[in-house]
């Protein structure tokens, strides 16, 4: 529909996902699986890095869905 450069396609989901992450008040740690939990402990606290940890998959998923829809002609 719109012929946007790839730079803008990466920036627009950022504006959509950021408000969703800003209201999150839950825990910001990751539970580790068995081989890593013996080295680092059962959980890994992320603190402010949690925002980046949740933001990047959100951008990746929106772009992946758009690429998949374009390949299938949806």
PDB file of N, CA, C and O in Angstrom:
ATOM      1  N   UNK A   1       0.816  -1.183   0.000  1.00  0.00           N
ATOM      2  CA  UNK A   1       0.000   0.000   0.000  1.00  0.00           C
ATOM      3  C   UNK A   1       0.868   1.257   0.000  1.00  0.00           C
ATOM      4  O   UNK A   1       0.781   2.097  -0.896  1.00  0.00           O
ATOM      5  N   UNK A   2       1.700   1.360   1.025  1.00  0.00           N
ATOM      6  CA  UNK A   2       2.604   2.497   1.119  1.00  0.00           C
ATOM      7  C   UNK A   2       4.011   2.042   0.792  1.00  0.00           C
ATOM      8  O   UNK A   2       4.458   0.997   1.267  1.00  0.00           O
ATOM      9  N   UNK A   3       4.689   2.795   0.009  1.00  0.00           N
ATOM     10  CA  UNK A   3       6.074   2.480  -0.324  1.00  0.00           C
ATOM     11  C   UNK A   3       6.991   3.194   0.666  1.00  0.00           C
ATOM     12  O   UNK A   3       7.550   4.247   0.361  1.00  0.00           O
ATOM     13  N   UNK A   4       7.136   2.616   1.843  1.00  0.00           N
ATOM     14  CA  UNK A   4       7.974   3.198   2.880  1.00  0.00           C
ATOM     15  C   UNK A   4       9.337   2.519   2.891  1.00  0.00           C
ATOM     16  O   UNK A   4       9.427   1.313   2.659  1.00  0.00           O
ATOM     17  N   UNK A   5      10.402   3.278   3.158  1.00  0.00           N
ATOM     18  CA  UNK A   5      11.713   2.636   3.319  1.00  0.00           C
ATOM     19  C   UNK A   5      11.721   1.742   4.562  1.00  0.00           C
ATOM     20  O   UNK A   5      10.910   1.920   5.471  1.00  0.00           O
ATOM     21  N   UNK A   6      12.630   0.796   4.590  1.00  0.00           N
ATOM     22  CA  UNK A   6      12.691  -0.157   5.699  1.00  0.00           C
ATOM     23  C   UNK A   6      12.967   0.529   7.023  1.00  0.00           C
ATOM     24  O   UNK A   6      12.573   0.014   8.070  1.00  0.00           O
ATOM     25  N   UNK A   7      13.637   1.682   7.009  1.00  0.00           N
ATOM     26  CA  UNK A   7      13.918   2.401   8.266  1.00  0.00           C
ATOM     27  C   UNK A   7      12.631   2.774   8.988  1.00  0.00           C
ATOM     28  O   UNK A   7      12.530   2.640  10.208  1.00  0.00           O
ATOM     29  N   UNK A   8      11.657   3.241   8.232  1.00  0.00           N
ATOM     30  CA  UNK A   8      10.385   3.654   8.830  1.00  0.00           C
ATOM     31  C   UNK A   8       9.583   2.456   9.311  1.00  0.00           C
ATOM     32  O   UNK A   8       8.838   2.548  10.286  1.00  0.00           O
ATOM     33  N   UNK A   9       9.736   1.348   8.633  1.00  0.00           N
ATOM     34  CA  UNK A   9       9.031   0.142   9.052  1.00  0.00           C
ATOM     35  C   UNK A   9       9.568  -0.399  10.368  1.00  0.00           C
ATOM     36  O   UNK A   9       8.871  -1.139  11.062  1.00  0.00           O
ATOM     37  N   UNK A  10      10.788  -0.043  10.717  1.00  0.00           N
ATOM     38  CA  UNK A  10      11.339  -0.424  12.014  1.00  0.00           C
ATOM     39  C   UNK A  10      10.967   0.569  13.099  1.00  0.00           C
ATOM     40  O   UNK A  10      10.874   0.199  14.269  1.00  0.00           O
ATOM     41  N   UNK A  11      10.755   1.812  12.733  1.00  0.00           N
ATOM     42  CA  UNK A  11      10.472   2.856  13.717  1.00  0.00           C
ATOM     43  C   UNK A  11       8.999   2.869  14.132  1.00  0.00           C
ATOM     44  O   UNK A  11       8.707   3.072  15.310  1.00  0.00           O
ATOM     45  N   UNK A  12       8.082   2.664  13.223  1.00  0.00           N
ATOM     46  CA  UNK A  12       6.661   2.745  13.552  1.00  0.00           C
ATOM     47  C   UNK A  12       6.215   1.751  14.621  1.00  0.00           C
ATOM     48  O   UNK A  12       5.464   2.147  15.513  1.00  0.00           O
ATOM     49  N   UNK A  13       6.630   0.485  14.587  1.00  0.00           N
ATOM     50  CA  UNK A  13       6.245  -0.413  15.687  1.00  0.00           C
ATOM     51  C   UNK A  13       6.800   0.030  17.034  1.00  0.00           C
ATOM     52  O   UNK A  13       6.207  -0.261  18.074  1.00  0.00           O
ATOM     53  N   UNK A  14       7.921   0.724  17.028  1.00  0.00           N
ATOM     54  CA  UNK A  14       8.497   1.241  18.267  1.00  0.00           C
ATOM     55  C   UNK A  14       7.509   2.174  18.966  1.00  0.00           C
ATOM     56  O   UNK A  14       7.360   2.113  20.186  1.00  0.00           O
ATOM     57  N   UNK A  15       6.841   3.025  18.213  1.00  0.00           N
ATOM     58  CA  UNK A  15       5.874   3.951  18.793  1.00  0.00           C
ATOM     59  C   UNK A  15       4.609   3.251  19.285  1.00  0.00           C
ATOM     60  O   UNK A  15       3.929   3.754  20.179  1.00  0.00           O
ATOM     61  N   UNK A  16       4.298   2.118  18.717  1.00  0.00           N
ATOM     62  CA  UNK A  16       3.115   1.376  19.135  1.00  0.00           C
ATOM     63  C   UNK A  16       3.401   0.527  20.376  1.00  0.00           C
ATOM     64  O   UNK A  16       2.552   0.429  21.262  1.00  0.00           O
ATOM     65  N   UNK A  17       4.564  -0.077  20.448  1.00  0.00           N
ATOM     66  CA  UNK A  17       4.898  -0.996  21.529  1.00  0.00           C
ATOM     67  C   UNK A  17       5.331  -0.256  22.797  1.00  0.00           C
ATOM     68  O   UNK A  17       5.078  -0.737  23.902  1.00  0.00           O
ATOM     69  N   UNK A  18       5.975   0.895  22.658  1.00  0.00           N
ATOM     70  CA  UNK A  18       6.487   1.628  23.819  1.00  0.00           C
ATOM     71  C   UNK A  18       5.413   1.981  24.841  1.00  0.00           C
ATOM     72  O   UNK A  18       5.649   1.775  26.031  1.00  0.00           O
ATOM     73  N   UNK A  19       4.240   2.504  24.454  1.00  0.00           N
ATOM     74  CA  UNK A  19       3.221   2.761  25.482  1.00  0.00           C
ATOM     75  C   UNK A  19       2.748   1.503  26.193  1.00  0.00           C
ATOM     76  O   UNK A  19       2.427   1.545  27.381  1.00  0.00           O
ATOM     77  N   UNK A  20       2.701   0.394  25.485  1.00  0.00           N
ATOM     78  CA  UNK A  20       2.296  -0.854  26.128  1.00  0.00           C
ATOM     79  C   UNK A  20       3.303  -1.283  27.186  1.00  0.00           C
ATOM     80  O   UNK A  20       2.921  -1.778  28.246  1.00  0.00           O
ATOM     81  N   UNK A  21       4.576  -1.096  26.903  1.00  0.00           N
ATOM     82  CA  UNK A  21       5.612  -1.474  27.862  1.00  0.00           C
ATOM     83  C   UNK A  21       5.726  -0.489  29.016  1.00  0.00           C
ATOM     84  O   UNK A  21       6.152  -0.863  30.109  1.00  0.00           O
ATOM     85  N   UNK A  22       5.353   0.758  28.788  1.00  0.00           N
ATOM     86  CA  UNK A  22       5.509   1.764  29.841  1.00  0.00           C
ATOM     87  C   UNK A  22       4.519   1.560  30.985  1.00  0.00           C
ATOM     88  O   UNK A  22       4.772   2.026  32.096  1.00  0.00           O
ATOM     89  N   UNK A  23       3.413   0.885  30.747  1.00  0.00           N
ATOM     90  CA  UNK A  23       2.430   0.664  31.812  1.00  0.00           C
ATOM     91  C   UNK A  23       2.611  -0.687  32.494  1.00  0.00           C
ATOM     92  O   UNK A  23       1.853  -1.018  33.406  1.00  0.00           O
ATOM     93  N   UNK A  24       3.592  -1.467  32.075  1.00  0.00           N
ATOM     94  CA  UNK A  24       3.837  -2.777  32.680  1.00  0.00           C
ATOM     95  C   UNK A  24       4.457  -2.604  34.057  1.00  0.00           C
ATOM     96  O   UNK A  24       5.449  -1.893  34.214  1.00  0.00           O
ATOM     97  N   UNK A  25       3.865  -3.259  35.059  1.00  0.00           N
ATOM     98  CA  UNK A  25       4.374  -3.141  36.426  1.00  0.00           C
ATOM     99  C   UNK A  25       4.697  -4.500  37.047  1.00  0.00           C
ATOM    100  O   UNK A  25       4.908  -4.589  38.256  1.00  0.00           O
ATOM    101  N   UNK A  26       4.737  -5.541  36.246  1.00  0.00           N
ATOM    102  CA  UNK A  26       4.994  -6.882  36.770  1.00  0.00           C
ATOM    103  C   UNK A  26       6.468  -7.140  37.015  1.00  0.00           C
ATOM    104  O   UNK A  26       7.281  -6.216  36.966  1.00  0.00           O
ATOM    105  N   UNK A  27       6.817  -8.392  37.279  1.00  0.00           N
ATOM    106  CA  UNK A  27       8.215  -8.736  37.544  1.00  0.00           C
ATOM    107  C   UNK A  27       9.078  -8.556  36.295  1.00  0.00           C
ATOM    108  O   UNK A  27       8.603  -8.725  35.172  1.00  0.00           O
ATOM    109  N   UNK A  28      10.320  -8.220  36.499  1.00  0.00           N
ATOM    110  CA  UNK A  28      11.246  -8.027  35.378  1.00  0.00           C
ATOM    111  C   UNK A  28      12.437  -8.973  35.511  1.00  0.00           C
ATOM    112  O   UNK A  28      13.592  -8.547  35.503  1.00  0.00           O
ATOM    113  N   UNK A  29      12.135 -10.247  35.632  1.00  0.00           N
ATOM    114  CA  UNK A  29      13.190 -11.248  35.674  1.00  0.00           C
ATOM    115  C   UNK A  29      12.818 -12.408  34.755  1.00  0.00           C
ATOM    116  O   UNK A  29      11.655 -12.591  34.394  1.00  0.00           O
ATOM    117  N   UNK A  30      13.823 -13.178  34.392  1.00  0.00           N
ATOM    118  CA  UNK A  30      13.645 -14.324  33.510  1.00  0.00           C
ATOM    119  C   UNK A  30      13.972 -15.578  34.309  1.00  0.00           C
ATOM    120  O   UNK A  30      14.994 -15.627  34.993  1.00  0.00           O
ATOM    121  N   UNK A  31      13.126 -16.583  34.230  1.00  0.00           N
ATOM    122  CA  UNK A  31      13.405 -17.876  34.850  1.00  0.00           C
ATOM    123  C   UNK A  31      14.265 -18.677  33.888  1.00  0.00           C
ATOM    124  O   UNK A  31      13.916 -18.837  32.718  1.00  0.00           O
ATOM    125  N   UNK A  32      15.374 -19.173  34.377  1.00  0.00           N
ATOM    126  CA  UNK A  32      16.329 -19.879  33.532  1.00  0.00           C
ATOM    127  C   UNK A  32      16.092 -21.382  33.554  1.00  0.00           C
ATOM    128  O   UNK A  32      15.567 -21.927  34.524  1.00  0.00           O
ATOM    129  N   UNK A  33      16.484 -22.040  32.477  1.00  0.00           N
ATOM    130  CA  UNK A  33      16.345 -23.492  32.392  1.00  0.00           C
ATOM    131  C   UNK A  33      17.527 -24.163  33.081  1.00  0.00           C
ATOM    132  O   UNK A  33      18.486 -23.493  33.465  1.00  0.00           O
ATOM    133  N   UNK A  34      17.462 -25.469  33.237  1.00  0.00           N
ATOM    134  CA  UNK A  34      18.370 -26.247  34.084  1.00  0.00           C
ATOM    135  C   UNK A  34      19.867 -26.000  33.853  1.00  0.00           C
ATOM    136  O   UNK A  34      20.556 -25.716  34.833  1.00  0.00           O
ATOM    137  N   UNK A  35      20.417 -26.083  32.662  1.00  0.00           N
ATOM    138  CA  UNK A  35      21.879 -25.929  32.564  1.00  0.00           C
ATOM    139  C   UNK A  35      22.366 -24.540  32.992  1.00  0.00           C
ATOM    140  O   UNK A  35      23.456 -24.408  33.548  1.00  0.00           O
ATOM    141  N   UNK A  36      21.567 -23.520  32.737  1.00  0.00           N
ATOM    142  CA  UNK A  36      21.974 -22.161  33.072  1.00  0.00           C
ATOM    143  C   UNK A  36      21.644 -21.784  34.515  1.00  0.00           C
ATOM    144  O   UNK A  36      22.319 -20.941  35.108  1.00  0.00           O
ATOM    145  N   UNK A  37      20.611 -22.404  35.079  1.00  0.00           N
ATOM    146  CA  UNK A  37      20.235 -22.064  36.444  1.00  0.00           C
ATOM    147  C   UNK A  37      21.301 -22.500  37.449  1.00  0.00           C
ATOM    148  O   UNK A  37      21.436 -21.884  38.506  1.00  0.00           O
ATOM    149  N   UNK A  38      22.059 -23.552  37.137  1.00  0.00           N
ATOM    150  CA  UNK A  38      23.122 -23.959  38.048  1.00  0.00           C
ATOM    151  C   UNK A  38      24.286 -22.965  38.033  1.00  0.00           C
ATOM    152  O   UNK A  38      25.031 -22.861  39.008  1.00  0.00           O
ATOM    153  N   UNK A  39      24.439 -22.238  36.927  1.00  0.00           N
ATOM    154  CA  UNK A  39      25.522 -21.263  36.824  1.00  0.00           C
ATOM    155  C   UNK A  39      25.119 -19.881  37.340  1.00  0.00           C
ATOM    156  O   UNK A  39      25.889 -19.230  38.047  1.00  0.00           O
ATOM    157  N   UNK A  40      23.912 -19.435  36.985  1.00  0.00           N
ATOM    158  CA  UNK A  40      23.490 -18.062  37.261  1.00  0.00           C
ATOM    159  C   UNK A  40      22.421 -17.935  38.335  1.00  0.00           C
ATOM    160  O   UNK A  40      22.098 -16.819  38.742  1.00  0.00           O
ATOM    161  N   UNK A  41      21.873 -19.025  38.798  1.00  0.00           N
ATOM    162  CA  UNK A  41      20.768 -18.984  39.745  1.00  0.00           C
ATOM    163  C   UNK A  41      19.460 -19.253  39.035  1.00  0.00           C
ATOM    164  O   UNK A  41      19.425 -19.294  37.805  1.00  0.00           O
ATOM    165  N   UNK A  42      18.371 -19.437  39.788  1.00  0.00           N
ATOM    166  CA  UNK A  42      17.101 -19.806  39.161  1.00  0.00           C
ATOM    167  C   UNK A  42      16.472 -18.680  38.330  1.00  0.00           C
ATOM    168  O   UNK A  42      15.747 -18.949  37.373  1.00  0.00           O
ATOM    169  N   UNK A  43      16.744 -17.433  38.689  1.00  0.00           N
ATOM    170  CA  UNK A  43      16.193 -16.321  37.913  1.00  0.00           C
ATOM    171  C   UNK A  43      17.296 -15.318  37.605  1.00  0.00           C
ATOM    172  O   UNK A  43      18.288 -15.211  38.325  1.00  0.00           O
ATOM    173  N   UNK A  44      17.093 -14.589  36.514  1.00  0.00           N
ATOM    174  CA  UNK A  44      18.032 -13.551  36.102  1.00  0.00           C
ATOM    175  C   UNK A  44      17.299 -12.217  36.119  1.00  0.00           C
ATOM    176  O   UNK A  44      16.439 -11.985  35.269  1.00  0.00           O
ATOM    177  N   UNK A  45      17.618 -11.326  37.072  1.00  0.00           N
ATOM    178  CA  UNK A  45      16.926 -10.037  37.109  1.00  0.00           C
ATOM    179  C   UNK A  45      17.399  -9.140  35.969  1.00  0.00           C
ATOM    180  O   UNK A  45      18.601  -8.998  35.749  1.00  0.00           O
ATOM    181  N   UNK A  46      16.462  -8.539  35.245  1.00  0.00           N
ATOM    182  CA  UNK A  46      16.811  -7.690  34.116  1.00  0.00           C
ATOM    183  C   UNK A  46      16.709  -6.201  34.435  1.00  0.00           C
ATOM    184  O   UNK A  46      17.461  -5.398  33.883  1.00  0.00           O
ATOM    185  N   UNK A  47      15.791  -5.829  35.317  1.00  0.00           N
ATOM    186  CA  UNK A  47      15.622  -4.413  35.637  1.00  0.00           C
ATOM    187  C   UNK A  47      15.196  -3.619  34.413  1.00  0.00           C
ATOM    188  O   UNK A  47      14.263  -4.026  33.721  1.00  0.00           O
ATOM    189  N   UNK A  48      15.856  -2.489  34.120  1.00  0.00           N
ATOM    190  CA  UNK A  48      15.465  -1.670  32.965  1.00  0.00           C
ATOM    191  C   UNK A  48      15.730  -2.348  31.621  1.00  0.00           C
ATOM    192  O   UNK A  48      15.126  -1.972  30.616  1.00  0.00           O
ATOM    193  N   UNK A  49      16.623  -3.341  31.587  1.00  0.00           N
ATOM    194  CA  UNK A  49      16.864  -4.050  30.327  1.00  0.00           C
ATOM    195  C   UNK A  49      15.649  -4.849  29.875  1.00  0.00           C
ATOM    196  O   UNK A  49      15.583  -5.290  28.727  1.00  0.00           O
ATOM    197  N   UNK A  50      14.688  -5.034  30.778  1.00  0.00           N
ATOM    198  CA  UNK A  50      13.476  -5.758  30.417  1.00  0.00           C
ATOM    199  C   UNK A  50      12.729  -5.038  29.299  1.00  0.00           C
ATOM    200  O   UNK A  50      12.119  -5.682  28.445  1.00  0.00           O
ATOM    201  N   UNK A  51      12.773  -3.712  29.297  1.00  0.00           N
ATOM    202  CA  UNK A  51      12.099  -2.956  28.236  1.00  0.00           C
ATOM    203  C   UNK A  51      12.689  -3.297  26.872  1.00  0.00           C
ATOM    204  O   UNK A  51      11.953  -3.487  25.904  1.00  0.00           O
ATOM    205  N   UNK A  52      13.997  -3.372  26.798  1.00  0.00           N
ATOM    206  CA  UNK A  52      14.640  -3.744  25.542  1.00  0.00           C
ATOM    207  C   UNK A  52      14.342  -5.201  25.196  1.00  0.00           C
ATOM    208  O   UNK A  52      14.114  -5.537  24.034  1.00  0.00           O
ATOM    209  N   UNK A  53      14.347  -6.059  26.210  1.00  0.00           N
ATOM    210  CA  UNK A  53      14.065  -7.482  26.010  1.00  0.00           C
ATOM    211  C   UNK A  53      12.656  -7.696  25.455  1.00  0.00           C
ATOM    212  O   UNK A  53      12.447  -8.617  24.666  1.00  0.00           O
ATOM    213  N   UNK A  54      11.703  -6.880  25.842  1.00  0.00           N
ATOM    214  CA  UNK A  54      10.329  -7.011  25.356  1.00  0.00           C
ATOM    215  C   UNK A  54      10.091  -6.204  24.087  1.00  0.00           C
ATOM    216  O   UNK A  54       9.215  -6.559  23.298  1.00  0.00           O
ATOM    217  N   UNK A  55      10.833  -5.145  23.869  1.00  0.00           N
ATOM    218  CA  UNK A  55      10.631  -4.280  22.712  1.00  0.00           C
ATOM    219  C   UNK A  55      11.125  -4.923  21.422  1.00  0.00           C
ATOM    220  O   UNK A  55      10.431  -4.873  20.406  1.00  0.00           O
ATOM    221  N   UNK A  56      12.287  -5.514  21.446  1.00  0.00           N
ATOM    222  CA  UNK A  56      12.865  -6.074  20.226  1.00  0.00           C
ATOM    223  C   UNK A  56      12.050  -7.224  19.625  1.00  0.00           C
ATOM    224  O   UNK A  56      11.867  -7.246  18.408  1.00  0.00           O
ATOM    225  N   UNK A  57      11.551  -8.178  20.419  1.00  0.00           N
ATOM    226  CA  UNK A  57      10.692  -9.203  19.807  1.00  0.00           C
ATOM    227  C   UNK A  57       9.383  -8.612  19.261  1.00  0.00           C
ATOM    228  O   UNK A  57       8.837  -9.126  18.284  1.00  0.00           O
ATOM    229  N   UNK A  58       8.885  -7.552  19.876  1.00  0.00           N
ATOM    230  CA  UNK A  58       7.677  -6.916  19.353  1.00  0.00           C
ATOM    231  C   UNK A  58       7.895  -6.327  17.977  1.00  0.00           C
ATOM    232  O   UNK A  58       7.037  -6.457  17.104  1.00  0.00           O
ATOM    233  N   UNK A  59       9.028  -5.683  17.772  1.00  0.00           N
ATOM    234  CA  UNK A  59       9.354  -5.132  16.458  1.00  0.00           C
ATOM    235  C   UNK A  59       9.602  -6.257  15.458  1.00  0.00           C
ATOM    236  O   UNK A  59       9.160  -6.187  14.312  1.00  0.00           O
ATOM    237  N   UNK A  60      10.303  -7.281  15.896  1.00  0.00           N
ATOM    238  CA  UNK A  60      10.581  -8.420  15.022  1.00  0.00           C
ATOM    239  C   UNK A  60       9.283  -9.095  14.577  1.00  0.00           C
ATOM    240  O   UNK A  60       9.121  -9.406  13.397  1.00  0.00           O
ATOM    241  N   UNK A  61       8.365  -9.321  15.506  1.00  0.00           N
ATOM    242  CA  UNK A  61       7.125 -10.023  15.178  1.00  0.00           C
ATOM    243  C   UNK A  61       6.257  -9.231  14.212  1.00  0.00           C
ATOM    244  O   UNK A  61       5.689  -9.808  13.285  1.00  0.00           O
ATOM    245  N   UNK A  62       6.143  -7.930  14.409  1.00  0.00           N
ATOM    246  CA  UNK A  62       5.318  -7.146  13.484  1.00  0.00           C
ATOM    247  C   UNK A  62       5.897  -7.161  12.079  1.00  0.00           C
ATOM    248  O   UNK A  62       5.147  -7.266  11.108  1.00  0.00           O
ATOM    249  N   UNK A  63       7.208  -7.060  11.949  1.00  0.00           N
ATOM    250  CA  UNK A  63       7.817  -7.092  10.617  1.00  0.00           C
ATOM    251  C   UNK A  63       7.740  -8.481   9.995  1.00  0.00           C
ATOM    252  O   UNK A  63       7.573  -8.603   8.782  1.00  0.00           O
ATOM    253  N   UNK A  64       7.857  -9.522  10.801  1.00  0.00           N
ATOM    254  CA  UNK A  64       7.757 -10.881  10.274  1.00  0.00           C
ATOM    255  C   UNK A  64       6.363 -11.166   9.735  1.00  0.00           C
ATOM    256  O   UNK A  64       6.219 -11.790   8.684  1.00  0.00           O
ATOM    257  N   UNK A  65       5.343 -10.716  10.443  1.00  0.00           N
ATOM    258  CA  UNK A  65       3.968 -10.914   9.977  1.00  0.00           C
ATOM    259  C   UNK A  65       3.736 -10.161   8.674  1.00  0.00           C
ATOM    260  O   UNK A  65       3.090 -10.684   7.765  1.00  0.00           O
ATOM    261  N   UNK A  66       4.250  -8.949   8.572  1.00  0.00           N
ATOM    262  CA  UNK A  66       4.083  -8.174   7.330  1.00  0.00           C
ATOM    263  C   UNK A  66       4.804  -8.817   6.159  1.00  0.00           C
ATOM    264  O   UNK A  66       4.283  -8.825   5.044  1.00  0.00           O
ATOM    265  N   UNK A  67       5.991  -9.356   6.390  1.00  0.00           N
ATOM    266  CA  UNK A  67       6.726 -10.030   5.319  1.00  0.00           C
ATOM    267  C   UNK A  67       5.995 -11.294   4.901  1.00  0.00           C
ATOM    268  O   UNK A  67       5.878 -11.573   3.708  1.00  0.00           O
ATOM    269  N   UNK A  68       5.502 -12.060   5.861  1.00  0.00           N
ATOM    270  CA  UNK A  68       4.778 -13.288   5.562  1.00  0.00           C
ATOM    271  C   UNK A  68       3.514 -12.994   4.773  1.00  0.00           C
ATOM    272  O   UNK A  68       3.188 -13.726   3.839  1.00  0.00           O
ATOM    273  N   UNK A  69       2.795 -11.937   5.131  1.00  0.00           N
ATOM    274  CA  UNK A  69       1.573 -11.570   4.400  1.00  0.00           C
ATOM    275  C   UNK A  69       1.920 -11.134   2.988  1.00  0.00           C
ATOM    276  O   UNK A  69       1.161 -11.402   2.057  1.00  0.00           O
ATOM    277  N   UNK A  70       3.055 -10.466   2.812  1.00  0.00           N
ATOM    278  CA  UNK A  70       3.458 -10.038   1.467  1.00  0.00           C
ATOM    279  C   UNK A  70       3.850 -11.205   0.601  1.00  0.00           C
ATOM    280  O   UNK A  70       3.571 -11.193  -0.598  1.00  0.00           O
ATOM    281  N   UNK A  71       4.486 -12.213   1.159  1.00  0.00           N
ATOM    282  CA  UNK A  71       4.888 -13.385   0.390  1.00  0.00           C
ATOM    283  C   UNK A  71       3.668 -14.177  -0.059  1.00  0.00           C
ATOM    284  O   UNK A  71       3.618 -14.672  -1.185  1.00  0.00           O
ATOM    285  N   UNK A  72       2.683 -14.295   0.832  1.00  0.00           N
ATOM    286  CA  UNK A  72       1.478 -15.060   0.514  1.00  0.00           C
ATOM    287  C   UNK A  72       0.473 -14.271  -0.303  1.00  0.00           C
ATOM    288  O   UNK A  72      -0.505 -14.838  -0.790  1.00  0.00           O
ATOM    289  N   UNK A  73       0.690 -12.993  -0.459  1.00  0.00           N
ATOM    290  CA  UNK A  73      -0.241 -12.176  -1.237  1.00  0.00           C
ATOM    291  C   UNK A  73      -1.526 -11.873  -0.487  1.00  0.00           C
ATOM    292  O   UNK A  73      -2.567 -11.669  -1.111  1.00  0.00           O
ATOM    293  N   UNK A  74      -1.475 -11.840   0.840  1.00  0.00           N
ATOM    294  CA  UNK A  74      -2.686 -11.555   1.616  1.00  0.00           C
ATOM    295  C   UNK A  74      -2.995 -10.086   1.646  1.00  0.00           C
ATOM    296  O   UNK A  74      -3.982  -9.675   2.258  1.00  0.00           O
TER     297      UNK A  74
END
